[in-house]
Amino acid sequence: MKYTKKQIEEAIKYWEGKLFESERPEPAFEFYKGAQALESLSDAEIAEIAGLRRQLYEMEKKTWLGVGVSIPTEEPCTEAGVRESLAESPYTVVARLDGKVVGFLLTSNEKYQFLMPGNVYLDEDCVDENVRGLGIGTKMVAFAMKMCRAEGVRQFSASVDVTNAASERTLLKNGFKPIQKEYVCSQ
């Protein structure tokens, strides 16, 4: 029996354990303004976000150490660090699958505010490594942008590590355009 290219690709996806588009679970998103997230999320949910932040930290650590740059403290990965960030974030989005926190997005309006009033910087986002590749990050950024626009935000900015192609694709799918590269030197 001869198989088509499409049949072979579908079989490979199946055996690699990837879900087909039609089988992908639909995430639920929650939008919080200011300290609402801190007031609304339970201790267990803050612990889940701290775990996601740890995944993000480990991923970024490889990039930074790979170019010989010292990395920041692990303090933001603690529950206290998450609470501090939630208190400072003008807008926060939490993504859930089956009630479990599987992603978060924090914003800042300080990084480029002096250049672009009405700008929100997508400061930090992460999707659980166990559900990456399902489009949750792309949908989470789109949801955050929609909700922030309803709050009067006119422009968005973000940065991404050069080794994080998935995050770059997420931004491009949501209409972001690359405008600069950042460089570091540890000498």
N, C-alpha and C positions, 0 to 999 in steps of 0.2 A: 504494500500500500504506500502511495506517495502522499506526503503532507505538504500543505501550502506553508509559505513563510509565516503567515499569520498564525496558523495552528501551532507551529513550532514555537513562536514567540509566546503564545498563550500558555503552552505547556511549560516553558522555561519559567515564566512568571509564577505559575502554579507551584512548581517544584521548589522554587526559591522561597516560597512562603509569602509571596506578595499578594495583596488583595486586588482584585479587579475593580475598576472604577465603580461599577454598579454595586459592588459589595462594600464599599467604603462607608464606615459609620459617619454620620453627620455630627460634627461637634456643636456644642452650645457655647455661646459667648456671653460674658457678663462685662459691662462697662461701668467703671467707677470714676467719679470725679474727686480730686483731692484726697482727703483722708477717708473717704467712704469705704475704700477697699480694706483699710486697716480696721475699721469699725465693723465691717460685714463678714470678713473671712474668719473662720474658726482657727484655733491653734493647730489643728490637724492639717487644714488647708495651707496655712503658712509654712508648716513643716514640709508639705509637698512642694511648695514653691522653692523652699530652701534646697530640696533635693534636685529640682530642675536647675537651679542656679549652680549647684555643684557640677552637674553635667556640662553646663556652659563654661564654667571655670576650667574644667579639665580639657575641654576642646580648645579654649583660647590659650591655655598654658602651653600646649604643644606648639602653637603658632609663635608665641612670644619667645619661648626657649629656643625654638628652631632658628631664630635670627640673633640669638645671644643677648636678648634683652631680659632684664629681671622682671618678674611678674608681681602684680599687686598682692596684697594680703588676701587671705582666704576669708576674712571677716564677713564680706557680703554674703557668703554662703551659709551663714548661721541664721537661725530664726530671728535673732535680734537685728542682724543686717537686713533681712527682708522687711521687717517692721519699719526700720528707718527709711528704706527705699520707698515703701508704700506710702509713708507719711509725706515724703517729698515729691512724689510723682503727681503731676497735675491730672493725668489721665492714666488709668490702668485697665487692661483687659485680661480676663482670665478665660482660658479655654477648658472645656470639660468634655469627656467622653464617658458615658454611663455614670455620671456624677463625680468622676475622679478628675482632679486637676491634671491636665496634660500639657498645658502651655500657659505662658504669661507674657505680657508686653507692658513695659513701663515707659513713660515719656518724660521729657524735660522741656521746658521752654526757655532755658537759660543759655544753652550752648551757642545759638546763633541769634538770639533775640535782639542783640545790638545791631545786627545787620538786617534782619528781616522780621519786623514786628508782625505778630500774628502767626509766627512759625512755631511748630511743635517738632521737637527732635525725638525720633523713635530711639530711645536710649538703650533699651535692653529688651530682648525677647528670646524665648527659648521654647522649643517643643520637645517633649519627652522623647528620648532616643528610641523608645519602643514603638512609637507611632509616627516617626518621621517618614516622609515620603508619601503621606496621605493627603497633602494639600492643606493641612491644618494651619501651618504658618502663613501661607498665602491668604487664606480666608480670615485669619486673625488680624493681619495687617489691614486688609480691606475693611473689616468691621471697625477697627480702631479709627481708620481714616473717615469712614462714614459718620461715626458717632462724634468725632472731634469736629468735623465740618458743621454738624448740627449745633455745636457749641461756639461756632464762629471762627474756628481755625481756618486759615486761608492757604497755608503752605506747610509742607512736611519735609524734613531732612533726616538722613540716617547715614551711618557709616557701617562698613562691613570688613572683616578681615579678608585679606586677599586669598586665603586658602578656603574660605567658606563659600563655595559656589552655590550651595542651596539657598543661603540667605540672599546672595546677590540675585538669583533667579526670582525669589519672592519679591524683592523690591522692584525689579524690572517688570514683573507681571502686574504690579500695582501702580505702574506709571512713573516710577522714579527714573531719573536719567543720571548717569555718572558725570560728575563735574570735576573731580580732582582725585589724586592719589595721595596718601599719606606715607611718609617715610620715617623710619626710626634708626637711630645709631646708638650703639652701646659703648663707644670708645671715648 
